């Protein structure tokens, strides 16, 4: 599971970067559907990071709202899995608590 999440998030980041480069070149691009599928299957952090690093898809509601919502859901599920001993990631719970506190403040 650890390796999968690392690979899928790197794939998400690279896919956003590739799509941005293709958009600038006017060439064939990665479909929005495929970018969202990568986010849904565990790569939301990579896609989210790519959107902000490369300033790509920032005007599309499904990316500015949808990808963070998917990321939040994935963090929640990772937190639950960690709490029940399904994952050996001790840093997931503290990260989720910090995110929850930030959301409550706003």
N, CA, C and O atoms as a printed pandas DataFrame, in Angstrom:
     atom_number atom_name residue_name chain_id  residue_number  x_coord  y_coord  z_coord
0              1         N          UNK        A               1    0.828   -1.194    0.000
1              2        CA          UNK        A               1    0.000    0.000    0.000
2              3         C          UNK        A               1    0.873    1.259    0.000
3              4         O          UNK        A               1    0.568    2.229   -0.694
4              5         N          UNK        A               2    1.952    1.241    0.774
5              6        CA          UNK        A               2    2.831    2.407    0.854
6              7         C          UNK        A               2    3.407    2.758   -0.516
7              8         O          UNK        A               2    3.351    3.908   -0.950
8              9         N          UNK        A               3    3.957    1.760   -1.180
9             10        CA          UNK        A               3    4.587    1.969   -2.496
10            11         C          UNK        A               3    3.534    2.431   -3.499
11            12         O          UNK        A               3    3.794    3.323   -4.307
12            13         N          UNK        A               4    2.355    1.832   -3.450
13            14        CA          UNK        A               4    1.276    2.199   -4.372
14            15         C          UNK        A               4    0.956    3.692   -4.241
15            16         O          UNK        A               4    0.886    4.403   -5.244
16            17         N          UNK        A               5    0.764    4.159   -3.020
17            18        CA          UNK        A               5    0.402    5.557   -2.813
18            19         C          UNK        A               5    1.512    6.506   -3.260
19            20         O          UNK        A               5    1.236    7.575   -3.805
20            21         N          UNK        A               6    2.736    6.127   -3.036
21            22        CA          UNK        A               6    3.854    6.956   -3.489
22            23         C          UNK        A               6    3.872    7.023   -5.015
23            24         O          UNK        A               6    4.007    8.105   -5.587
24            25         N          UNK        A               7    3.740    5.882   -5.669
25            26        CA          UNK        A               7    3.785    5.823   -7.135
26            27         C          UNK        A               7    2.601    6.560   -7.755
27            28         O          UNK        A               7    2.786    7.314   -8.710
28            29         N          UNK        A               8    1.388    6.361   -7.234
29            30        CA          UNK        A               8    0.207    6.987   -7.839
30            31         C          UNK        A               8    0.242    8.504   -7.657
31            32         O          UNK        A               8   -0.250    9.237   -8.515
32            33         N          UNK        A               9    0.814    8.981   -6.559
33            34        CA          UNK        A               9    0.914   10.420   -6.362
34            35         C          UNK        A               9    1.993   11.039   -7.236
35            36         O          UNK        A               9    1.830   12.159   -7.719
36            37         N          UNK        A              10    3.081   10.332   -7.442
37            38        CA          UNK        A              10    4.099   10.803   -8.395
38            39         C          UNK        A              10    3.503   10.834   -9.797
39            40         O          UNK        A              10    3.736   11.777  -10.552
40            41         N          UNK        A              11    2.734    9.806  -10.145
41            42        CA          UNK        A              11    2.060    9.766  -11.443
42            43         C          UNK        A              11    1.113   10.954  -11.602
43            44         O          UNK        A              11    1.069   11.568  -12.668
44            45         N          UNK        A              12    0.365   11.280  -10.566
45            46        CA          UNK        A              12   -0.542   12.425  -10.625
46            47         C          UNK        A              12    0.189   13.726  -10.850
47            48         O          UNK        A              12   -0.235   14.551  -11.659
48            49         N          UNK        A              13    1.287   13.915  -10.136
49            50        CA          UNK        A              13    2.097   15.120  -10.283
50            51         C          UNK        A              13    2.673   15.212  -11.691
51            52         O          UNK        A              13    2.618   16.270  -12.318
52            53         N          UNK        A              14    3.220   14.118  -12.185
53            54        CA          UNK        A              14    3.812   14.090  -13.528
54            55         C          UNK        A              14    2.733   14.301  -14.599
55            56         O          UNK        A              14    2.984   14.975  -15.599
56            57         N          UNK        A              15    1.557   13.741  -14.403
57            58        CA          UNK        A              15    0.473   13.888  -15.378
58            59         C          UNK        A              15    0.038   15.343  -15.502
59            60         O          UNK        A              15   -0.209   15.823  -16.609
60            61         N          UNK        A              16   -0.057   16.044  -14.386
61            62        CA          UNK        A              16   -0.422   17.466  -14.430
62            63         C          UNK        A              16    0.679   18.270  -15.122
63            64         O          UNK        A              16    0.394   19.159  -15.924
64            65         N          UNK        A              17    1.926   17.956  -14.812
65            66        CA          UNK        A              17    3.062   18.651  -15.439
66            67         C          UNK        A              17    3.082   18.406  -16.946
67            68         O          UNK        A              17    3.289   19.333  -17.730
68            69         N          UNK        A              18    2.868   17.164  -17.342
69            70        CA          UNK        A              18    2.845   16.805  -18.757
70            71         C          UNK        A              18    1.702   17.528  -19.466
71            72         O          UNK        A              18    1.888   18.050  -20.565
72            73         N          UNK        A              19    0.524   17.562  -18.848
73            74        CA          UNK        A              19   -0.628   18.223  -19.451
74            75         C          UNK        A              19   -0.359   19.714  -19.629
75            76         O          UNK        A              19   -0.727   20.295  -20.650
76            77         N          UNK        A              20    0.274   20.325  -18.654
77            78        CA          UNK        A              20    0.613   21.745  -18.757
78            79         C          UNK        A              20    1.586   21.986  -19.915
79            80         O          UNK        A              20    1.415   22.932  -20.684
80            81         N          UNK        A              21    2.595   21.139  -20.038
81            82        CA          UNK        A              21    3.565   21.275  -21.133
82            83         C          UNK        A              21    2.880   21.083  -22.486
83            84         O          UNK        A              21    3.158   21.812  -23.438
84            85         N          UNK        A              22    1.992   20.105  -22.562
85            86        CA          UNK        A              22    1.275   19.854  -23.812
86            87         C          UNK        A              22    0.337   21.014  -24.159
87            88         O          UNK        A              22    0.170   21.355  -25.330
88            89         N          UNK        A              23   -0.267   21.611  -23.142
89            90        CA          UNK        A              23   -1.162   22.750  -23.374
90            91         C          UNK        A              23   -0.375   23.919  -23.956
91            92         O          UNK        A              23   -0.841   24.587  -24.879
92            93         N          UNK        A              24    0.801   24.163  -23.425
93            94        CA          UNK        A              24    1.642   25.255  -23.942
94            95         C          UNK        A              24    2.081   24.990  -25.377
95            96         O          UNK        A              24    2.184   25.916  -26.182
96            97         N          UNK        A              25    2.338   23.732  -25.693
97            98        CA          UNK        A              25    2.799   23.369  -27.037
98            99         C          UNK        A              25    1.651   23.236  -28.029
99           100         O          UNK        A              25    1.886   23.122  -29.232
100          101         N          UNK        A              26    0.422   23.250  -27.546
101          102        CA          UNK        A              26   -0.728   23.079  -28.428
102          103         C          UNK        A              26   -0.870   21.660  -28.932
103          104         O          UNK        A              26   -1.456   21.433  -29.991
104          105         N          UNK        A              27   -0.343   20.706  -28.192
105          106        CA          UNK        A              27   -0.347   19.300  -28.609
106          107         C          UNK        A              27   -1.440   18.512  -27.864
107          108         O          UNK        A              27   -2.202   19.062  -27.069
108          109         N          UNK        A              28   -1.482   17.211  -28.155
109          110        CA          UNK        A              28   -2.417   16.305  -27.496
110          111         C          UNK        A              28   -2.225   16.370  -25.995
111          112         O          UNK        A              28   -1.093   16.421  -25.514
112          113         N          UNK        A              29   -3.329   16.370  -25.244
113          114        CA          UNK        A              29   -3.260   16.560  -23.799
114          115         C          UNK        A              29   -3.871   15.402  -23.038
115          116         O          UNK        A              29   -4.569   14.556  -23.598
116          117         N          UNK        A              30   -3.588   15.388  -21.751
117          118        CA          UNK        A              30   -4.191   14.413  -20.839
118          119         C          UNK        A              30   -5.608   14.893  -20.570
119          120         O          UNK        A              30   -5.814   16.068  -20.267
120          121         N          UNK        A              31   -6.587   14.003  -20.677
121          122        CA          UNK        A              31   -7.967   14.433  -20.465
122          123         C          UNK        A              31   -8.213   14.750  -18.994
123          124         O          UNK        A              31   -7.580   14.185  -18.102
124          125         N          UNK        A              32   -9.148   15.669  -18.767
125          126        CA          UNK        A              32   -9.521   16.006  -17.392
126          127         C          UNK        A              32  -10.031   14.771  -16.673
127          128         O          UNK        A              32   -9.784   14.584  -15.481
128          129         N          UNK        A              33  -10.738   13.942  -17.400
129          130        CA          UNK        A              33  -11.272   12.699  -16.832
130          131         C          UNK        A              33  -10.144   11.838  -16.278
131          132         O          UNK        A              33  -10.250   11.318  -15.167
132          133         N          UNK        A              34   -9.072   11.683  -17.036
133          134        CA          UNK        A              34   -7.956   10.853  -16.579
134          135         C          UNK        A              34   -7.244   11.463  -15.375
135          136         O          UNK        A              34   -6.816   10.738  -14.477
136          137         N          UNK        A              35   -7.112   12.785  -15.351
137          138        CA          UNK        A              35   -6.506   13.432  -14.194
138          139         C          UNK        A              35   -7.358   13.201  -12.942
139          140         O          UNK        A              35   -6.828   12.952  -11.859
140          141         N          UNK        A              36   -8.666   13.285  -13.100
141          142        CA          UNK        A              36   -9.559   13.054  -11.960
142          143         C          UNK        A              36   -9.566   11.591  -11.527
143          144         O          UNK        A              36   -9.689   11.298  -10.338
144          145         N          UNK        A              37   -9.436   10.676  -12.479
145          146        CA          UNK        A              37   -9.359    9.251  -12.135
146          147         C          UNK        A              37   -8.102    8.982  -11.310
147          148         O          UNK        A              37   -8.154    8.259  -10.316
148          149         N          UNK        A              38   -6.989    9.555  -11.714
149          150        CA          UNK        A              38   -5.744    9.395  -10.936
150          151         C          UNK        A              38   -5.954    9.917   -9.522
151          152         O          UNK        A              38   -5.521    9.286   -8.558
152          153         N          UNK        A              39   -6.614   11.062   -9.390
153          154        CA          UNK        A              39   -6.892   11.617   -8.057
154          155         C          UNK        A              39   -7.786   10.659   -7.259
155          156         O          UNK        A              39   -7.545   10.433   -6.073
156          157         N          UNK        A              40   -8.799   10.105   -7.895
157          158        CA          UNK        A              40   -9.747    9.224   -7.202
158          159         C          UNK        A              40   -9.143    7.901   -6.755
159          160         O          UNK        A              40   -9.595    7.325   -5.766
160          161         N          UNK        A              41   -8.144    7.414   -7.454
161          162        CA          UNK        A              41   -7.572    6.113   -7.080
162          163         C          UNK        A              41   -6.370    6.242   -6.153
163          164         O          UNK        A              41   -5.565    5.320   -6.026
164          165         N          UNK        A              42   -6.262    7.397   -5.510
165          166        CA          UNK        A              42   -5.233    7.565   -4.495
166          167         C          UNK        A              42   -4.209    8.640   -4.780
167          168         O          UNK        A              42   -3.343    8.900   -3.945
168          169         N          UNK        A              43   -4.287    9.274   -5.942
169          170        CA          UNK        A              43   -3.282   10.253   -6.318
170          171         C          UNK        A              43   -3.693   11.703   -6.140
171          172         O          UNK        A              43   -3.141   12.585   -6.796
172          173         N          UNK        A              44   -4.646   11.962   -5.270
173          174        CA          UNK        A              44   -5.149   13.327   -5.100
174          175         C          UNK        A              44   -4.071   14.280   -4.603
175          176         O          UNK        A              44   -4.043   15.441   -5.012
176          177         N          UNK        A              45   -3.193   13.819   -3.738
177          178        CA          UNK        A              45   -2.131   14.692   -3.226
178          179         C          UNK        A              45   -1.200   15.114   -4.358
179          180         O          UNK        A              45   -0.814   16.280   -4.433
180          181         N          UNK        A              46   -0.839   14.197   -5.229
181          182        CA          UNK        A              46    0.032   14.516   -6.357
182          183         C          UNK        A              46   -0.630   15.457   -7.347
183          184         O          UNK        A              46    0.000   16.399   -7.828
184          185         N          UNK        A              47   -1.902   15.209   -7.655
185          186        CA          UNK        A              47   -2.636   16.084   -8.571
186          187         C          UNK        A              47   -2.787   17.470   -7.944
187          188         O          UNK        A              47   -2.589   18.480   -8.619
188          189         N          UNK        A              48   -3.137   17.522   -6.659
189          190        CA          UNK        A              48   -3.292   18.789   -5.958
190          191         C          UNK        A              48   -1.985   19.579   -5.975
191          192         O          UNK        A              48   -1.978   20.778   -6.256
192          193         N          UNK        A              49   -0.902   18.910   -5.677
193          194        CA          UNK        A              49    0.408   19.555   -5.687
194          195         C          UNK        A              49    0.746   20.061   -7.091
195          196         O          UNK        A              49    1.251   21.173   -7.247
196          197         N          UNK        A              50    0.469   19.249   -8.104
197          198        CA          UNK        A              50    0.734   19.645   -9.484
198          199         C          UNK        A              50   -0.077   20.844   -9.922
199          200         O          UNK        A              50    0.437   21.722  -10.615
200          201         N          UNK        A              51   -1.335   20.895   -9.528
201          202        CA          UNK        A              51   -2.197   22.028   -9.866
202          203         C          UNK        A              51   -1.582   23.323   -9.340
203          204         O          UNK        A              51   -1.566   24.341  -10.032
204          205         N          UNK        A              52   -1.084   23.271   -8.120
205          206        CA          UNK        A              52   -0.560   24.490   -7.508
206          207         C          UNK        A              52    0.886   24.797   -7.906
207          208         O          UNK        A              52    1.246   25.963   -8.068
208          209         N          UNK        A              53    1.702   23.781   -8.061
209          210        CA          UNK        A              53    3.091   24.018   -8.484
210          211         C          UNK        A              53    3.171   24.573   -9.901
211          212         O          UNK        A              53    3.949   25.484  -10.184
212          213         N          UNK        A              54    2.357   24.011  -10.780
213          214        CA          UNK        A              54    2.437   24.369  -12.191
214          215         C          UNK        A              54    1.349   25.357  -12.612
215          216         O          UNK        A              54    1.255   25.712  -13.787
216          217         N          UNK        A              55    0.535   25.796  -11.664
217          218        CA          UNK        A              55   -0.573   26.732  -11.934
218          219         C          UNK        A              55   -1.390   26.272  -13.130
219          220         O          UNK        A              55   -1.548   26.991  -14.117
220          221         N          UNK        A              56   -1.897   25.073  -13.016
221          222        CA          UNK        A              56   -2.626   24.445  -14.111
222          223         C          UNK        A              56   -3.999   23.998  -13.625
223          224         O          UNK        A              56   -4.124   23.456  -12.527
224          225         N          UNK        A              57   -5.009   24.216  -14.422
225          226        CA          UNK        A              57   -6.395   23.845  -14.109
226          227         C          UNK        A              57   -6.940   24.636  -12.930
227          228         O          UNK        A              57   -7.851   24.169  -12.247
228          229         N          UNK        A              58   -6.401   25.825  -12.679
229          230        CA          UNK        A              58   -6.806   26.600  -11.510
230          231         C          UNK        A              58   -8.136   27.330  -11.703
231          232         O          UNK        A              58   -8.674   27.882  -10.744
232          233         N          UNK        A              59   -8.669   27.344  -12.912
233          234        CA          UNK        A              59   -9.952   27.994  -13.163
234          235         C          UNK        A              59  -11.099   26.993  -13.290
235          236         O          UNK        A              59  -12.245   27.375  -13.524
236          237         N          UNK        A              60  -10.785   25.731  -13.136
237          238        CA          UNK        A              60  -11.800   24.683  -13.264
238          239         C          UNK        A              60  -12.277   24.262  -11.880
239          240         O          UNK        A              60  -11.487   23.800  -11.057
240          241         N          UNK        A              61  -13.564   24.421  -11.630
241          242        CA          UNK        A              61  -14.138   24.122  -10.321
242          243         C          UNK        A              61  -13.897   22.679   -9.897
243          244         O          UNK        A              61  -13.665   22.403   -8.720
244          245         N          UNK        A              62  -13.953   21.757  -10.863
245          246        CA          UNK        A              62  -13.744   20.350  -10.496
246          247         C          UNK        A              62  -12.326   20.081  -10.012
247          248         O          UNK        A              62  -12.079   19.078   -9.342
248          249         N          UNK        A              63  -11.393   20.969  -10.344
249          250        CA          UNK        A              63  -10.028   20.817   -9.858
250          251         C          UNK        A              63   -9.764   21.669   -8.623
251          252         O          UNK        A              63   -9.030   21.245   -7.730
252          253         N          UNK        A              64  -10.348   22.862   -8.557
253          254        CA          UNK        A              64  -10.100   23.726   -7.400
254          255         C          UNK        A              64  -10.915   23.317   -6.179
255          256         O          UNK        A              64  -10.520   23.601   -5.048
256          257         N          UNK        A              65  -12.044   22.655   -6.397
257          258        CA          UNK        A              65  -12.880   22.191   -5.283
258          259         C          UNK        A              65  -12.872   20.661   -5.212
259          260         O          UNK        A              65  -12.740   20.085   -4.131
260          261         N          UNK        A              66  -13.013   20.017   -6.355
261          262        CA          UNK        A              66  -13.123   18.559   -6.397
262          263         C          UNK        A              66  -11.883   17.824   -5.927
263          264         O          UNK        A              66  -11.984   16.893   -5.128
264          265         N          UNK        A              67  -10.719   18.222   -6.406
265          266        CA          UNK        A              67   -9.478   17.536   -6.023
266          267         C          UNK        A              67   -9.185   17.721   -4.529
267          268         O          UNK        A              67   -8.826   16.747   -3.867
268          269         N          UNK        A              68   -9.325   18.936   -3.969
269          270        CA          UNK        A              68   -9.135   19.041   -2.514
270          271         C          UNK        A              68  -10.144   18.210   -1.721
271          272         O          UNK        A              68   -9.807   17.668   -0.669
272          273         N          UNK        A              69  -11.376   18.106   -2.216
273          274        CA          UNK        A              69  -12.383   17.273   -1.536
274          275         C          UNK        A              69  -11.970   15.801   -1.585
275          276         O          UNK        A              69  -12.111   15.082   -0.595
276          277         N          UNK        A              70  -11.468   15.359   -2.722
277          278        CA          UNK        A              70  -10.990   13.978   -2.847
278          279         C          UNK        A              70   -9.803   13.756   -1.921
279          280         O          UNK        A              70   -9.717   12.727   -1.252
280          281         N          UNK        A              71   -8.881   14.726   -1.882
281          282        CA          UNK        A              71   -7.718   14.629   -1.000
282          283         C          UNK        A              71   -8.150   14.536    0.466
283          284         O          UNK        A              71   -7.611   13.727    1.222
284          285         N          UNK        A              72   -9.101   15.347    0.860
285          286        CA          UNK        A              72   -9.608   15.312    2.229
286          287         C          UNK        A              72  -10.206   13.933    2.538
287          288         O          UNK        A              72   -9.962   13.372    3.606
288          289         N          UNK        A              73  -10.984   13.397    1.604
289          290        CA          UNK        A              73  -11.586   12.067    1.794
290          291         C          UNK        A              73  -10.504   10.991    1.897
291          292         O          UNK        A              73  -10.599   10.087    2.727
292          293         N          UNK        A              74   -9.472   11.092    1.048
293          294        CA          UNK        A              74   -8.387   10.111    1.105
294          295         C          UNK        A              74   -7.627   10.200    2.423
295          296         O          UNK        A              74   -7.269    9.173    3.000
296          297         N          UNK        A              75   -7.378   11.416    2.905
297          298        CA          UNK        A              75   -6.715   11.573    4.197
298          299         C          UNK        A              75   -7.578   11.007    5.324
299          300         O          UNK        A              75   -7.065   10.389    6.258
300          301         N          UNK        A              76   -8.865   11.219    5.231
301          302        CA          UNK        A              76   -9.785   10.682    6.233
302          303         C          UNK        A              76   -9.733    9.148    6.241
303          304         O          UNK        A              76   -9.660    8.528    7.302
304          305         N          UNK        A              77   -9.772    8.554    5.060
305          306        CA          UNK        A              77   -9.717    7.090    4.965
306          307         C          UNK        A              77   -8.373    6.548    5.447
307          308         O          UNK        A              77   -8.326    5.511    6.107
308          309         N          UNK        A              78   -7.285    7.239    5.123
309          310        CA          UNK        A              78   -5.973    6.831    5.620
310          311         C          UNK        A              78   -5.916    6.927    7.142
311          312         O          UNK        A              78   -5.337    6.069    7.808
312          313         N          UNK        A              79   -6.518    7.975    7.679
313          314        CA          UNK        A              79   -6.573    8.146    9.124
314          315         C          UNK        A              79   -7.341    6.998    9.772
315          316         O          UNK        A              79   -6.905    6.443   10.780
316          317         N          UNK        A              80   -8.473    6.651    9.196
317          318        CA          UNK        A              80   -9.281    5.535    9.723
318          319         C          UNK        A              80   -8.491    4.227    9.649
319          320         O          UNK        A              80   -8.470    3.452   10.605
320          321         N          UNK        A              81   -7.850    3.992    8.519
321          322        CA          UNK        A              81   -7.065    2.768    8.353
322          323         C          UNK        A              81   -5.911    2.719    9.352
323          324         O          UNK        A              81   -5.584    1.661    9.889
324          325         N          UNK        A              82   -5.301    3.876    9.591
325          326        CA          UNK        A              82   -4.208    3.941   10.556
326          327         C          UNK        A              82   -4.710    3.685   11.974
327          328         O          UNK        A              82   -4.066    2.971   12.743
328          329         N          UNK        A              83   -5.855    4.264   12.321
329          330        CA          UNK        A              83   -6.447    4.069   13.650
330          331         C          UNK        A              83   -6.796    2.610   13.914
331          332         O          UNK        A              83   -6.688    2.141   15.047
332          333         N          UNK        A              84   -7.210    1.894   12.884
333          334        CA          UNK        A              84   -7.589    0.491   13.035
334          335         C          UNK        A              84   -6.426   -0.468   12.805
335          336         O          UNK        A              84   -6.615   -1.684   12.775
336          337         N          UNK        A              85   -5.231    0.076   12.644
337          338        CA          UNK        A              85   -4.051   -0.760   12.498
338          339         C          UNK        A              85   -3.857   -1.364   11.124
339          340         O          UNK        A              85   -3.066   -2.292   10.959
340          341         N          UNK        A              86   -4.563   -0.852   10.144
341          342        CA          UNK        A              86   -4.433   -1.383    8.787
342          343         C          UNK        A              86   -3.227   -0.803    8.055
343          344         O          UNK        A              86   -2.758   -1.376    7.073
344          345         N          UNK        A              87   -2.733    0.323    8.531
345          346        CA          UNK        A              87   -1.547    0.959    7.963
346          347         C          UNK        A              87   -0.544    1.217    9.064
347          348         O          UNK        A              87   -0.907    1.363   10.230
348          349         N          UNK        A              88    0.712    1.271    8.689
349          350        CA          UNK        A              88    1.771    1.564    9.653
350          351         C          UNK        A              88    2.282    2.973    9.447
351          352         O          UNK        A              88    3.495    3.184    9.414
352          353         N          UNK        A              89    1.419    3.914    9.310
353          354        CA          UNK        A              89    1.795    5.288    9.061
354          355         C          UNK        A              89    1.436    6.137   10.275
355          356         O          UNK        A              89    0.330    6.675   10.334
356          357         N          UNK        A              90    2.320    6.270   11.225
357          358        CA          UNK        A              90    1.983    7.019   12.437
358          359         C          UNK        A              90    1.804    8.517   12.216
359          360         O          UNK        A              90    1.263    9.207   13.080
360          361         N          UNK        A              91    2.256    9.031   11.062
361          362        CA          UNK        A              91    2.147   10.469   10.818
362          363         C          UNK        A              91    0.806   10.870   10.222
363          364         O          UNK        A              91    0.517   12.062   10.126
364          365         N          UNK        A              92   -0.027    9.905    9.819
365          366        CA          UNK        A              92   -1.289   10.237    9.161
366          367         C          UNK        A              92   -2.250   10.908   10.141
367          368         O          UNK        A              92   -2.843   11.932    9.804
368          369         N          UNK        A              93   -2.416   10.364   11.328
369          370        CA          UNK        A              93   -3.357   10.936   12.295
370          371         C          UNK        A              93   -3.010   12.373   12.667
371          372         O          UNK        A              93   -3.898   13.226   12.656
372          373         N          UNK        A              94   -1.744   12.678   12.999
373          374        CA          UNK        A              94   -1.431   14.073   13.319
374          375         C          UNK        A              94   -1.681   15.032   12.158
375          376         O          UNK        A              94   -2.140   16.153   12.375
376          377         N          UNK        A              95   -1.387   14.610   10.936
377          378        CA          UNK        A              95   -1.634   15.462    9.768
378          379         C          UNK        A              95   -3.122   15.736    9.652
379          380         O          UNK        A              95   -3.530   16.874    9.421
380          381         N          UNK        A              96   -3.938   14.699    9.813
381          382        CA          UNK        A              96   -5.377   14.857    9.685
382          383         C          UNK        A              96   -5.916   15.787   10.775
383          384         O          UNK        A              96   -6.821   16.580   10.517
384          385         N          UNK        A              97   -5.377   15.699   11.967
385          386        CA          UNK        A              97   -5.814   16.577   13.056
386          387         C          UNK        A              97   -5.485   18.031   12.752
387          388         O          UNK        A              97   -6.302   18.912   13.018
388          389         N          UNK        A              98   -4.315   18.299   12.205
389          390        CA          UNK        A              98   -3.926   19.668   11.847
390          391         C          UNK        A              98   -4.854   20.200   10.753
391          392         O          UNK        A              98   -5.318   21.337   10.829
392          393         N          UNK        A              99   -5.123   19.380    9.741
393          394        CA          UNK        A              99   -6.023   19.797    8.663
394          395         C          UNK        A              99   -7.409   20.098    9.232
395          396         O          UNK        A              99   -8.035   21.085    8.848
396          397         N          UNK        A             100   -7.887   19.261   10.137
397          398        CA          UNK        A             100   -9.187   19.476   10.765
398          399         C          UNK        A             100   -9.241   20.775   11.540
399          400         O          UNK        A             100  -10.250   21.480   11.498
400          401         N          UNK        A             101   -8.172   21.103   12.248
401          402        CA          UNK        A             101   -8.119   22.352   13.005
402          403         C          UNK        A             101   -8.137   23.562   12.084
403          404         O          UNK        A             101   -8.790   24.562   12.383
404          405         N          UNK        A             102   -7.430   23.477   10.976
405          406        CA          UNK        A             102   -7.412   24.584   10.010
406          407         C          UNK        A             102   -8.810   24.782    9.420
407          408         O          UNK        A             102   -9.266   25.916    9.273
408          409         N          UNK        A             103   -9.480   23.697    9.087
409          410        CA          UNK        A             103  -10.823   23.783    8.517
410          411         C          UNK        A             103  -11.797   24.388    9.537
411          412         O          UNK        A             103  -12.640   25.209    9.176
412          413         N          UNK        A             104  -11.685   23.987   10.798
413          414        CA          UNK        A             104  -12.572   24.515   11.836
414          415         C          UNK        A             104  -12.370   26.005   12.043
415          416         O          UNK        A             104  -13.335   26.715   12.325
416          417         N          UNK        A             105  -11.135   26.504   11.910
417          418        CA          UNK        A             105  -10.851   27.928   12.074
418          419         C          UNK        A             105  -11.499   28.772   10.994
419          420         O          UNK        A             105  -11.889   29.913   11.241
420          421         N          UNK        A             106  -11.614   28.212    9.797
421          422        CA          UNK        A             106  -12.200   28.965    8.681
422          423         C          UNK        A             106  -13.656   28.709    8.673
423          424         O          UNK        A             106  -14.371   29.236    7.821
